[in-house]
């Protein structure tokens, strides 16, 4: 297994963001939590045992409970500091689920699966933890996220040093997530993506928000050389040149992949076998059928 992310640094970044406590910087997590809750609200069933995986503020768990679909919610986190007053968390590393096989009905994953070194393994662990006909709902930052920042930092580093090192993490695309669901054995997968454009006065408020989100660079092969003030000033200039609106504010893109899948159960709808249809497509479409010449 390739070690792409420094898990110790990720934990430190998240804890620092928690201590900083900037509620405005949690906007993306709030959006994802609301979207997951909305998707859960239309499911015609109740989930007696639900789990939220590494949801930081716990907003995804709270909004899921507010749908009235949840019997009992367990929050899994890497640090007890993420607990609300009087709340007890289950502590575990992000890449290991402390859940017994077939023990829960619902698993929520809000914006954390992009930082695991073994994401396929986490998907498989989730599938094992779910009871038959259990639901997995995830929000995952996807490709396109911070694409402007990636371009600007790369251009700045090449201009000023003649080389470049990774400054923005890689993000999965929709096909990647669909493949992970299928590989883990989920049935009835649904995957889609939403992009959100956030505007800032300059590069510096954007960088402040990213630190407050716990999204500072956690790549294992990141450069250890500190970046200078001159570097960031030049990066801000390039950002403004390439990605600003007429009013001078810059744009930052955040893309979120929403994914759901069910653990197999005999009650679920199954596709028909090829050739088993009892009606002709031409009749359904009310058109004439023409056979192709061989």
N, C-alpha and C positions, 0 to 999 in steps of 0.2 A: 504494500500500500504506500503510495506516494504521500509524503507529508507536505501538503500545500500550505496549510495554515498552522500558525503557532498558537496552540490552544491556550497556553499560559498567558499569552499576550491578549488573546480575545477575552479571557476572563478578567484581566486587568482593565481592559478598555471598557467592558460592560460595567464593572464595579465603579470605575471613575465617572462614567456617565450617570450612574445611579446617584452617586454622592453629589454630583453637580446639580442634579435635580431640575433640569430645565424642561418644564412641561410643554413648551412650544416646540421643542425639538422632537417630541414624540408623535408628530403629526402623521408620519407614515405608518407607524404601528397602530394609531387610532383608526386610520382609514382601513387598514387590513382587518382589524378586529371587527369593525362595523360590517365590512363585506362578508366576512366569515359568518357572523351572526345572522345576516340577512339570508345567506344560503342555507344555514341550518334551520331557520324559521319556516322554510317551505317544505321541509322533510316531514312527512306524515308519520312520525313515530317519536317515542320518548327514549332517551338514553340514560339508563340507570347509573352507569359508571363512566364518567368522562375524565379525560386527562388533557391538561394544557402543557405543552413542551416548551420550556425556556421562553416564556412570554414577557419577561422583564417586568413591566408594570402590572401585569395581570389583567389588562383591559380586555384581552380576548376572552379570558375565562369569565369575567364579569358580564360581558355582553352576551356570551353564550348562555349563561344562567338566566339572564333577563328574558330570553326567548320562551322560558317555561318548558323547554325540552329536556332539561338536565335534572337527574336525580341527585347525584353527588359528583362534585368536581375535585380532582386532585391536581395540584400544580407541582410540576417538576422543575427544579432550578439548580444551578451550579453553586449558589451562594445563599445562605440564610438571610442575607441583607435585603433580598428581593421580597421578603415576606411583608405583608401589610400587618398593622398592629393586631396581635392576637391570632395571626394566621400561622399554620404549620405547613412547611414545604417538605416535599420529598427531594433530597439532595442527590444529584448524580451529574456526571459529566455529559455533555451534549451527545456524545457518540455511543453512550450506553444507556439503554432504557431499563430501569429497575422495575420491570413489570413481569408478572407471571404470564405464561402462555394462556391465551383465551380468557383474559381476566377483565377486559374493559369493552365498552360498546362504542366509544367515540374517542378519537385522538385529534386534538387541535394543535397545529404547528404554525405559529405566527412569526414569520420573518426570521427564522433561525437556521434553516436547512442549507443555506448557501455557504455556511462556515464550517462544515464538517469535512473531515478528510476521507470518510467512508460513507458518503451519502447513500449509495446502494444498500449498505449494511443497515443503516438507520431505517430505511424504508422496509426492509425485511423484518427488522425487529418490531416495527409498528404493526405489520401484518400479523406477526406471531402473537402479539399482545392482544389483538382484537378478537372478540368472539365472532363466530359465524354471523354474517350479515351486519358486521360492525363497520363504522364509517370513519374514514380518514379525511380530514379537511386541512389543507395547508395553504399558506400564502408564502411565496418564495420570491425574493428579489431576482429579476430575470435580466436577460441580455438587453442592452439599451440603457440600463441603469448607470448613471454618471458617465455616459458616453462623452459628453462635452469635457468633463474634467479629465478623463483618461487622455483625450486628444491633446488638451492644453498642457498637461504635465509632461507628456511625452515630447511635445514640440519644444517646450521650454528647456528640458534637460538636454535634448540633442543640440539645441542652439548654444547653450552655455557650457556644456562639457564635452560635446561630441559623442556621447553615449547615452544609454538609457537603462533604467531598471524598472521593474513593475511597481507602480504606485497605486493602482486601482485593481481590486480583486477581479477575477473572472466570474461571470454570472452565467447560469444555465439558460437555455432557450426552451420554448414550449415542447419541442420534440424530445429534448433530453429528459424533461420531467415525465412526459408520457411514457417514455421507455423505462424509466425507473418504476413507475406504477405497474407496468406490465411485468417487468422482471421480478417484482416482489409478489406477484400473483393476485393483484387487485382486480376485481371485476367492475364492469360498468364505469370505467374511468372517464372523467370529464376534466378538461384542461383548457383554460383560456387566460388571456393576459390583459391587463389594463396599464396604460402609461399615464403618469401624472407629471406635469411640468410645473416646477416651482421657480419663482423669480426672486432674485436677490439683488441688493444694491451693488455688490461686487463679489469677488472670489472669497474675501475674508469672512463674511457672515455665513457663506456656504460651508467653509472649512470648520467654522465654529459649530454649526449644526451637526456636521458629520461626527465631530468629536463628542458632542452631547448625545448622539445616537449610539455611541460605542463603535463607530465605524472607521476608526483610524486604521491605517494599513496593518493587517495582521499576517501578511504573507511571510512564509518561512525564509524565502530567498530574497527578501527586501534588502535594499541597500541600508547599511548601518551608518552611512555618512550623513550627518545632519544637514538639512537644507538651510540655506542662508536667507536672510531677509531679501536680499537682491533677487534671489530665485523667485520668491513668492510675488514680489513686485512685478517682475517681468511676466510671470504666469498670469497675474491679474490683468495686465495689459493685453496679452494674447487672448485671454478669455473674452474681454470686452470687445476686442476686434472681431472675433469670430462668432460669438454667441450672445450678442446683446440686442435688445429691442430698441425701437426709435427713442424711447424715453431714457435709454442708457442702462436699464436694469438687465442683468444676465439671466439666462435660462439654465436650469438643471433638470434633467430627466430622471425620473424614478419609474421603473417598470416592475410590476408585480404579477407573478404567475399564480393563478388560483387553481388548485388541483383537488380533486376528490376521487375517492375510490372505495369500494366496498369489499370486505372479505367474502369469499364465495359462500352461497347458501342455496339450497334447493328451491327456495321460494322465489329466487330472482329470475327475471325474464331472461330467456336465452335466445340467441339468434337461430333462425330456421336453417336447416340443412340445405345445401345447394340442391335445386331441383324439386324442393318440397312445396313450392308455392302452389296454391289452389286457384289463383286468378292470374290472368295475363296482364303485364304492365301496360300493353297497348290499350286494353279495355279500360283500365283505370285512368289512363291519360286521354281516352276518347280520341285516339288517332288510329289510322290504318297501319297495319304491320306489313313491311316489305322485306322479304328474305333476300339476303345478299347472294349474288351469283358466286359459285365456287370457282 
